Amino acid sequence: MTTTSLPAAGAAPSTAPPGGEARADRRRRLTPRAIVLNVALLLGLAASLGPLLWMVVSSVKPEGEIRQFPPTLIPQEVTLSNYTALFDSLNFPRFFLNSVVVALAVTVGSVLFSAMVGYALAKIDFPGRRALFALVMGTLMVPGMVTFVPLFVLVANLDLINTYAALILPFLAAPFGVFLMRQFMLDIPDELLDAARVDGAGEFRTFFRIVLPQAKPALATLGILTFLGSWNNFLWPLVAVQSADMYTLPVALALYSTGQNTVQYGLLVAGATVIVLPILVVFLFLQRHIVQGISTTGLK
């Protein structure tokens, strides 16, 4: 007589599939469509990271190896001379300070004023609100080059050329930031704001105590995008400042690495690597806020 062993009392039955079934499940998941999708994603990743990796690798190559053809993927000689020349030929601390001051001031100001305007358009009923929002949306369709010359003339007439104000004031409120904040604040319950007003809170107190804490994902998203744009801005600082001590990092790098008859590619890629590192660190640490903020504002 054969006996059948029963599982011990209280023991959960095993749900893990046998090894053969697990391998079969993996094979079923590797459909032709999934393979094509994975290959396309890998190609997109290579196309995105390729220039960045090439820049970092080239920054430790001698000038002659950078210029040689065919190019080398792995440096034949690793050198830090490009970084040494970068810090020796540029007033790097001054240019770095200029970039930090401008980027932080533009980021804080743009986030604050965009949030204020977005709150007014979303939660305050006043005459002309819809027309004002339509105007904001219309400015999103105007290319920046169209307003470049009038903006420069305005800054020059205000005698702000070659000052921090010229680099900061034109970017303290952006149409995209206003739109982003308005879309997020539309989802804040009106009852919450009405309760604050009944308790005697004014609009400014309601905005700073109730609305801003609720809008942290959108604020973080706008702050990151604004910082990246301001840090990388090149054309406006190039024309808005005239003395070397007011240059930002992108402008200083472009001017000092380009001579009258030649371009110092080693100095250029080393400087580009130094410029990219801060924004790369900021993006890697705060990228989840971008995804969360955009997904909660209805942007697809």
LUMFI-313304 format. One record per residue (C-alpha): residue number from 1; residue in three letters; x, y, z. Coordinates in steps of 0.02 Angstrom, whole numbers, plus 32768, in hexadecimal, padded with zeros to 4 digits. Layout:
BEGIN
+-----+------+------+------+------+
! seq ! type !    X !    Y !    Z !
+-----+------+------+------+------+
! NUM !  ala !    X !    Y !    Z !
...
+-----+------+------+------+------+
***
This chain:
BEGIN
+-----+------+------+------+------+
! seq ! type !    X !    Y !    Z !
+-----+------+------+------+------+
!   1 !  met ! 8000 ! 8000 ! 8000 !
!   2 !  thr ! 8043 ! 80AA ! 7FD0 !
!   3 !  thr ! 8034 ! 813F ! 8041 !
!   4 !  thr ! 8023 ! 81F3 ! 8009 !
!   5 !  ser ! 807F ! 8274 ! 8070 !
!   6 !  leu ! 8016 ! 830A ! 809D !
!   7 !  pro ! 805A ! 83B9 ! 80BD !
!   8 !  ala ! 8072 ! 83E6 ! 8171 !
!   9 !  ala ! 7FE5 ! 8441 ! 81C6 !
!  10 !  gly ! 7FF1 ! 84FD ! 81AD !
!  11 !  ala ! 8071 ! 84F0 ! 8120 !
!  12 !  ala ! 8045 ! 8557 ! 8085 !
!  13 !  pro ! 8042 ! 84F5 ! 7FE3 !
!  14 !  ser ! 80D1 ! 851B ! 7F6C !
!  15 !  thr ! 809E ! 858F ! 7EE0 !
!  16 !  ala ! 8146 ! 859A ! 7E88 !
!  17 !  pro ! 813D ! 854D ! 7DDB !
!  18 !  pro ! 81B8 ! 84C4 ! 7DB0 !
!  19 !  gly ! 8257 ! 84F7 ! 7D59 !
!  20 !  gly ! 8217 ! 84C0 ! 7CAF !
!  21 !  glu ! 8177 ! 8526 ! 7CC0 !
!  22 !  ala ! 81D9 ! 85C2 ! 7CF5 !
!  23 !  arg ! 8248 ! 85B5 ! 7C5D !
!  24 !  ala ! 81AF ! 859D ! 7BEF !
!  25 !  asp ! 8161 ! 863A ! 7C39 !
!  26 !  arg ! 81FE ! 869F ! 7C12 !
!  27 !  arg ! 8200 ! 865D ! 7B5F !
!  28 !  arg ! 814A ! 868D ! 7B4A !
!  29 !  arg ! 816F ! 873D ! 7B84 !
!  30 !  leu ! 81FB ! 8751 ! 7B03 !
!  31 !  thr ! 8185 ! 876D ! 7A73 !
!  32 !  pro ! 81C3 ! 87BC ! 79D1 !
!  33 !  arg ! 816C ! 885E ! 7A00 !
!  34 !  ala ! 81C3 ! 8863 ! 7AA9 !
!  35 !  ile ! 826C ! 8840 ! 7A58 !
!  36 !  val ! 8254 ! 88CC ! 79D9 !
!  37 !  leu ! 821E ! 8943 ! 7A63 !
!  38 !  asn ! 82B6 ! 8919 ! 7ACE !
!  39 !  val ! 832C ! 892E ! 7A3B !
!  40 !  ala ! 82DE ! 89D7 ! 7A13 !
!  41 !  leu ! 82F0 ! 8A0F ! 7AC8 !
!  42 !  leu ! 83A7 ! 89D9 ! 7ACC !
!  43 !  leu ! 83C9 ! 8A39 ! 7A2B !
!  44 !  gly ! 8375 ! 8AD3 ! 7A74 !
!  45 !  leu ! 83DB ! 8AC2 ! 7B13 !
!  46 !  ala ! 847C ! 8AB3 ! 7AAE !
!  47 !  ala ! 844E ! 8B4C ! 7A46 !
!  48 !  ser ! 842A ! 8BAF ! 7AE5 !
!  49 !  leu ! 84C2 ! 8B7B ! 7B4A !
!  50 !  gly ! 853C ! 8B6E ! 7AB7 !
!  51 !  pro ! 8565 ! 8C29 ! 7AA8 !
!  52 !  leu ! 8574 ! 8C3B ! 7B65 !
!  53 !  leu ! 85EC ! 8BA7 ! 7B74 !
!  54 !  trp ! 864F ! 8BE5 ! 7ADD !
!  55 !  met ! 8660 ! 8C90 ! 7B2D !
!  56 !  val ! 869F ! 8C48 ! 7BD3 !
!  57 !  val ! 871A ! 8BD2 ! 7B7D !
!  58 !  ser ! 875B ! 8C5A ! 7B09 !
!  59 !  ser ! 8779 ! 8CCF ! 7B9C !
!  60 !  val ! 8809 ! 8C5F ! 7BD7 !
!  61 !  lys ! 8859 ! 8C50 ! 7B2B !
!  62 !  pro ! 88E8 ! 8CBB ! 7AEA !
!  63 !  glu ! 88B8 ! 8D3E ! 7A68 !
!  64 !  gly ! 890B ! 8CDC ! 79DC !
!  65 !  glu ! 88AC ! 8C3D ! 7A03 !
!  66 !  ile ! 8807 ! 8C9B ! 7A06 !
!  67 !  arg ! 8827 ! 8CDC ! 7957 !
!  68 !  gln ! 8868 ! 8C3B ! 790A !
!  69 !  phe ! 8803 ! 8BD6 ! 788D !
!  70 !  pro ! 87C3 ! 8B52 ! 789F !
!  71 !  pro ! 8798 ! 8B80 ! 7953 !
!  72 !  thr ! 87C5 ! 8B0F ! 79E5 !
!  73 !  leu ! 8740 ! 8ACF ! 7A5A !
!  74 !  ile ! 87BA ! 8AAB ! 7AE7 !
!  75 !  pro ! 883F ! 8B2F ! 7B0D !
!  76 !  gln ! 88ED ! 8AF8 ! 7AD9 !
!  77 !  glu ! 8934 ! 8B71 ! 7B59 !
!  78 !  val ! 88D1 ! 8BAE ! 7BEF !
!  79 !  thr ! 88F9 ! 8C60 ! 7C22 !
!  80 !  leu ! 88AD ! 8CE6 ! 7C90 !
!  81 !  ser ! 8902 ! 8D73 ! 7C32 !
!  82 !  asn ! 885B ! 8DAE ! 7BEB !
!  83 !  tyr ! 8814 ! 8DC8 ! 7C9A !
!  84 !  thr ! 88B5 ! 8E1A ! 7CD3 !
!  85 !  ala ! 88AD ! 8E93 ! 7C41 !
!  86 !  leu ! 87F5 ! 8EB2 ! 7C65 !
!  87 !  phe ! 8813 ! 8EEA ! 7D17 !
!  88 !  asp ! 88B3 ! 8F48 ! 7CEC !
!  89 !  ser ! 8872 ! 8FAB ! 7C57 !
!  90 !  leu ! 87C4 ! 8FD1 ! 7C9B !
!  91 !  asn ! 8793 ! 9032 ! 7D35 !
!  92 !  phe ! 872D ! 8F99 ! 7D5F !
!  93 !  pro ! 86F2 ! 8FC6 ! 7E10 !
!  94 !  arg ! 86AC ! 906C ! 7DD2 !
!  95 !  phe ! 8653 ! 9021 ! 7D3D !
!  96 !  phe ! 860E ! 8F94 ! 7DA7 !
!  97 !  leu ! 85CE ! 9011 ! 7E28 !
!  98 !  asn ! 8578 ! 9075 ! 7D9F !
!  99 !  ser ! 8521 ! 8FDA ! 7D5E !
! 100 !  val ! 84EA ! 8FA4 ! 7E0B !
! 101 !  val ! 84A7 ! 9051 ! 7E3A !
! 102 !  val ! 8447 ! 9065 ! 7D97 !
! 103 !  ala ! 8402 ! 8FB4 ! 7D94 !
! 104 !  leu ! 83C8 ! 8FB7 ! 7E4A !
! 105 !  ala ! 837C ! 9065 ! 7E3E !
! 106 !  val ! 831F ! 903B ! 7D9E !
! 107 !  thr ! 82E3 ! 8F95 ! 7DE6 !
! 108 !  val ! 82A1 ! 8FDE ! 7E8A !
! 109 !  gly ! 8252 ! 9074 ! 7E36 !
! 110 !  ser ! 8203 ! 9012 ! 7DA9 !
! 111 !  val ! 81BA ! 8F8F ! 7E1E !
! 112 !  leu ! 8173 ! 9013 ! 7E94 !
! 113 !  phe ! 8127 ! 9088 ! 7E13 !
! 114 !  ser ! 80E8 ! 8FFB ! 7DA3 !
! 115 !  ala ! 8093 ! 8FAD ! 7E3A !
! 116 !  met ! 8042 ! 9054 ! 7E67 !
! 117 !  val ! 8000 ! 9071 ! 7DB8 !
! 118 !  gly ! 7FC9 ! 8FBC ! 7DA8 !
! 119 !  tyr ! 7F6C ! 8FC7 ! 7E4D !
! 120 !  ala ! 7F13 ! 9065 ! 7E17 !
! 121 !  leu ! 7EDF ! 901A ! 7D70 !
! 122 !  ala ! 7EA5 ! 8F78 ! 7DC1 !
! 123 !  lys ! 7E50 ! 8FAD ! 7E63 !
! 124 !  ile ! 7E28 ! 9067 ! 7E61 !
! 125 !  asp ! 7D93 ! 90A5 ! 7DFE !
! 126 !  phe ! 7DB8 ! 9150 ! 7DB5 !
! 127 !  pro ! 7D84 ! 91A9 ! 7D14 !
! 128 !  gly ! 7DED ! 9179 ! 7C7E !
! 129 !  arg ! 7E31 ! 90D9 ! 7CC9 !
! 130 !  arg ! 7E0C ! 9070 ! 7C2F !
! 131 !  ala ! 7E52 ! 90F4 ! 7BBB !
! 132 !  leu ! 7EF1 ! 90FE ! 7C22 !
! 133 !  phe ! 7F06 ! 9042 ! 7C1E !
! 134 !  ala ! 7EEA ! 9042 ! 7B62 !
! 135 !  leu ! 7F73 ! 90C6 ! 7B54 !
! 136 !  val ! 7FE8 ! 9059 ! 7BBA !
! 137 !  met ! 7FC4 ! 8FC4 ! 7B49 !
! 138 !  gly ! 7FDE ! 9030 ! 7AB0 !
! 139 !  thr ! 808B ! 9064 ! 7AEA !
! 140 !  leu ! 80BC ! 8FAC ! 7AF1 !
! 141 !  met ! 80AE ! 8FAA ! 7A33 !
! 142 !  val ! 8121 ! 9040 ! 7A19 !
! 143 !  pro ! 81D6 ! 900B ! 79F3 !
! 144 !  gly ! 8257 ! 9053 ! 7A68 !
! 145 !  met ! 82B9 ! 909F ! 79D7 !
! 146 !  val ! 8225 ! 910F ! 79AE !
! 147 !  thr ! 8230 ! 9167 ! 7A57 !
! 148 !  phe ! 82EE ! 9162 ! 7A63 !
! 149 !  val ! 8313 ! 920C ! 7A14 !
! 150 !  pro ! 8283 ! 926B ! 7A6A !
! 151 !  leu ! 82B9 ! 921F ! 7B10 !
! 152 !  phe ! 836C ! 9257 ! 7AF5 !
! 153 !  val ! 8333 ! 9308 ! 7AC8 !
! 154 !  leu ! 82C7 ! 930F ! 7B65 !
! 155 !  val ! 8356 ! 92D5 ! 7BD5 !
! 156 !  ala ! 83CC ! 9351 ! 7B83 !
! 157 !  asn ! 8352 ! 93E1 ! 7B9A !
! 158 !  leu ! 8345 ! 93B5 ! 7C52 !
! 159 !  asp ! 8403 ! 93BE ! 7C5D !
! 160 !  leu ! 8410 ! 930A ! 7C9A !
! 161 !  ile ! 848F ! 92C9 ! 7C1D !
! 162 !  asn ! 8522 ! 9270 ! 7C6E !
! 163 !  thr ! 84C8 ! 9255 ! 7D13 !
! 164 !  tyr ! 847D ! 91C0 ! 7D6E !
! 165 !  ala ! 83D2 ! 9210 ! 7D57 !
! 166 !  ala ! 83E3 ! 9200 ! 7C9A !
! 167 !  leu ! 8402 ! 9145 ! 7CAD !
! 168 !  ile ! 8378 ! 9127 ! 7D2D !
! 169 !  leu ! 82E3 ! 919B ! 7D14 !
! 170 !  pro ! 82AD ! 9163 ! 7C64 !
! 171 !  phe ! 8294 ! 90B0 ! 7CA1 !
! 172 !  leu ! 8239 ! 90C8 ! 7D46 !
! 173 !  ala ! 8191 ! 9093 ! 7CFD !
! 174 !  ala ! 817F ! 9018 ! 7C6F !
! 175 !  pro ! 80DC ! 8FEC ! 7C15 !
! 176 !  phe ! 80FF ! 8F32 ! 7C25 !
! 177 !  gly ! 8117 ! 8F45 ! 7CE1 !
! 178 !  val ! 8073 ! 8FA3 ! 7CF3 !
! 179 !  phe ! 8019 ! 8F1D ! 7C8E !
! 180 !  leu ! 8067 ! 8E8F ! 7CF2 !
! 181 !  met ! 8039 ! 8EDC ! 7D9A !
! 182 !  arg ! 7F88 ! 8F08 ! 7D64 !
! 183 !  gln ! 7F66 ! 8E57 ! 7D28 !
! 184 !  phe ! 7FA1 ! 8E0F ! 7DCD !
! 185 !  met ! 7F44 ! 8E8C ! 7E3B !
! 186 !  leu ! 7EA0 ! 8E68 ! 7DE3 !
! 187 !  asp ! 7E9E ! 8DC3 ! 7E41 !
! 188 !  ile ! 7EAE ! 8E13 ! 7EED !
! 189 !  pro ! 7E01 ! 8E09 ! 7F40 !
! 190 !  asp ! 7DA6 ! 8EB1 ! 7F49 !
! 191 !  glu ! 7D5D ! 8E7C ! 7FF0 !
! 192 !  leu ! 7E0B ! 8E7C ! 803C !
! 193 !  leu ! 7E2A ! 8F2F ! 8005 !
! 194 !  asp ! 7D7C ! 8F66 ! 803B !
! 195 !  ala ! 7D9A ! 8F1E ! 80E8 !
! 196 !  ala ! 7E3C ! 8F82 ! 80F7 !
! 197 !  arg ! 7DE3 ! 9022 ! 80C1 !
! 198 !  val ! 7D56 ! 9003 ! 813E !
! 199 !  asp ! 7DD9 ! 8FF5 ! 81C7 !
! 200 !  gly ! 7E15 ! 90A3 ! 8199 !
! 201 !  ala ! 7EAB ! 9079 ! 812A !
! 202 !  gly ! 7ECD ! 90F5 ! 809E !
! 203 !  glu ! 7EFF ! 90C4 ! 7FEE !
! 204 !  phe ! 7FBA ! 90CF ! 8010 !
! 205 !  arg ! 7FAD ! 9066 ! 80AE !
! 206 !  thr ! 7F3F ! 8FE8 ! 8055 !
! 207 !  phe ! 7FBB ! 8FE1 ! 7FC6 !
! 208 !  phe ! 8055 ! 8FC7 ! 8032 !
! 209 !  arg ! 8009 ! 8F59 ! 80BA !
! 210 !  ile ! 7F8D ! 8EF0 ! 8057 !
! 211 !  val ! 7FB1 ! 8EF4 ! 7F9C !
! 212 !  leu ! 806E ! 8EEA ! 7F95 !
! 213 !  pro ! 807C ! 8E51 ! 8007 !
! 214 !  gln ! 7FFA ! 8DFA ! 7F9A !
! 215 !  ala ! 805A ! 8E26 ! 7EFB !
! 216 !  lys ! 8104 ! 8DDD ! 7F29 !
! 217 !  pro ! 810E ! 8D63 ! 7E95 !
! 218 !  ala ! 80E9 ! 8DEB ! 7E16 !
! 219 !  leu ! 815F ! 8E65 ! 7E6E !
! 220 !  ala ! 81EC ! 8DE5 ! 7E6A !
! 221 !  thr ! 81CD ! 8DC0 ! 7DB2 !
! 222 !  leu ! 81CC ! 8E76 ! 7D80 !
! 223 !  gly ! 8265 ! 8E99 ! 7DEB !
! 224 !  ile ! 82CC ! 8E0F ! 7D9D !
! 225 !  leu ! 829D ! 8E3C ! 7CEA !
! 226 !  thr ! 82BD ! 8EF5 ! 7D0A !
! 227 !  phe ! 8366 ! 8ED4 ! 7D5A !
! 228 !  leu ! 839D ! 8E67 ! 7CC8 !
! 229 !  gly ! 8368 ! 8EE8 ! 7C49 !
! 230 !  ser ! 83BB ! 8F78 ! 7CA4 !
! 231 !  trp ! 845C ! 8F1A ! 7CC5 !
! 232 !  asn ! 846C ! 8EEC ! 7C0C !
! 233 !  asn ! 8436 ! 8F96 ! 7BC9 !
! 234 !  phe ! 84B7 ! 8FD9 ! 7B4F !
! 235 !  leu ! 8473 ! 9055 ! 7AD0 !
! 236 !  trp ! 8424 ! 90D4 ! 7B47 !
! 237 !  pro ! 84BA ! 90E0 ! 7BBF !
! 238 !  leu ! 8529 ! 90F2 ! 7B26 !
! 239 !  val ! 84D3 ! 9193 ! 7AF0 !
! 240 !  ala ! 8499 ! 91D5 ! 7B99 !
! 241 !  val ! 8546 ! 91E0 ! 7BE9 !
! 242 !  gln ! 85E1 ! 9233 ! 7BA3 !
! 243 !  ser ! 8668 ! 9220 ! 7C27 !
! 244 !  ala ! 86C3 ! 917D ! 7C48 !
! 245 !  asp ! 86A0 ! 917D ! 7D03 !
! 246 !  met ! 85E4 ! 916E ! 7CDF !
! 247 !  tyr ! 85F1 ! 90D6 ! 7C6B !
! 248 !  thr ! 8597 ! 9037 ! 7C99 !
! 249 !  leu ! 85EA ! 8F8E ! 7C80 !
! 250 !  pro ! 85A2 ! 8F66 ! 7BD2 !
! 251 !  val ! 85D3 ! 9011 ! 7B8E !
! 252 !  ala ! 8682 ! 900E ! 7BDA !
! 253 !  leu ! 86A1 ! 8F5E ! 7B9B !
! 254 !  ala ! 866C ! 8F89 ! 7AE9 !
! 255 !  leu ! 86D2 ! 9028 ! 7AE1 !
! 256 !  tyr ! 8771 ! 8FE7 ! 7B31 !
! 257 !  ser ! 8777 ! 8F40 ! 7AD4 !
! 258 !  thr ! 8760 ! 8F90 ! 7A29 !
! 259 !  gly ! 87F7 ! 8FEE ! 79E8 !
! 260 !  gln ! 8807 ! 905B ! 7950 !
! 261 !  asn ! 8836 ! 8FCD ! 78DA !
! 262 !  thr ! 881A ! 8F2C ! 793B !
! 263 !  val ! 87B0 ! 8ED7 ! 79BF !
! 264 !  gln ! 87FD ! 8E85 ! 7A58 !
! 265 !  tyr ! 8792 ! 8DE9 ! 7A5B !
! 266 !  gly ! 87E4 ! 8DA3 ! 7AF7 !
! 267 !  leu ! 87BC ! 8E40 ! 7B59 !
! 268 !  leu ! 870D ! 8E41 ! 7B10 !
! 269 !  val ! 86DE ! 8D8F ! 7B3F !
! 270 !  ala ! 872E ! 8D9F ! 7BEC !
! 271 !  gly ! 86CA ! 8E3D ! 7C0E !
! 272 !  ala ! 862B ! 8DED ! 7BCB !
! 273 !  thr ! 8645 ! 8D5A ! 7C41 !
! 274 !  val ! 8659 ! 8DCF ! 7CD6 !
! 275 !  ile ! 85BC ! 8E2E ! 7CA4 !
! 276 !  val ! 8553 ! 8D91 ! 7C8D !
! 277 !  leu ! 8582 ! 8D3E ! 7D31 !
! 278 !  pro ! 851D ! 8DB0 ! 7DA6 !
! 279 !  ile ! 847D ! 8DA5 ! 7D40 !
! 280 !  leu ! 8495 ! 8CEA ! 7D29 !
! 281 !  val ! 849F ! 8CD3 ! 7DE5 !
! 282 !  val ! 8406 ! 8D41 ! 7E01 !
! 283 !  phe ! 83A2 ! 8CE1 ! 7D7F !
! 284 !  leu ! 83D3 ! 8C34 ! 7DBF !
! 285 !  phe ! 83A2 ! 8C5E ! 7E72 !
! 286 !  leu ! 8300 ! 8CBB ! 7E49 !
! 287 !  gln ! 82C0 ! 8C65 ! 7DAC !
! 288 !  arg ! 8231 ! 8C10 ! 7E09 !
! 289 !  his ! 81EB ! 8CBC ! 7E31 !
! 290 !  ile ! 81E5 ! 8CE4 ! 7D76 !
! 291 !  val ! 8181 ! 8C46 ! 7D52 !
! 292 !  gln ! 810C ! 8C62 ! 7DE6 !
! 293 !  gly ! 80F0 ! 8D1A ! 7DC1 !
! 294 !  ile ! 80CD ! 8D03 ! 7D07 !
! 295 !  ser ! 805C ! 8C6C ! 7D24 !
! 296 !  thr ! 7FF2 ! 8CCC ! 7DA1 !
! 297 !  thr ! 7FDA ! 8D67 ! 7D34 !
! 298 !  gly ! 7F86 ! 8D10 ! 7CA3 !
! 299 !  leu ! 801A ! 8D23 ! 7C2C !
! 300 !  lys ! 802C ! 8C8D ! 7BBA !
+-----+------+------+------+------+
***
